[in-house]
Amino acid sequence: MKADQGRVALVAIMDRLATGDEAALGDLYERTSAKLFGVCLRILNDREEAEDVLQDVYLTIWRRADRFDAGRASPITWLATIARNRSIDRLRQIGRRGGERPVEEAEAVADAGPDAFEILAGSEDGVRLAECLRTLDERTHRSIVAAFYGGITYETLAERLSVPLGTIKSRIRRGLIKLKGCLSQ
């Protein structure tokens, strides 16, 4: 019940944000910054980098708020995905600049808070998604969960499973198409 109220509140904030309401950005930051900072910090393992990325995340949200579709994803899932992708992008930039930390280190960083999958699993959307995920074969299911909820890059996943990168990409793409079909029923 409380999760549903939180989702409704976030959807309303996202609607306000899409119309250019600056106060909505503050409201969104207040409700979500701790979780999104946790996502960034878990991947980057560097507080300063995570703070920089978090600022970029909210700028991205401000610019793209009109693209959010509550019918496709919950607000926190959409926001966490942006944070995850921006963090991975920054980790790759650090690597190109000659940083000491490889991208793979991001996987070992613990986050005591619930991850996006746990948050989603408790919602009505999450129950439906879990049902649809169970319709996938085990390899595809594990690959999608690892990539989208575990923050693992396709490259790392391919290495871990000892399969070509193209195979991972194809497997996940086919799985996402099946999920989309299942969720639209």
Disulfide bonds with the S-S distance in Angstrom:
Cys132-Cys182 2.12
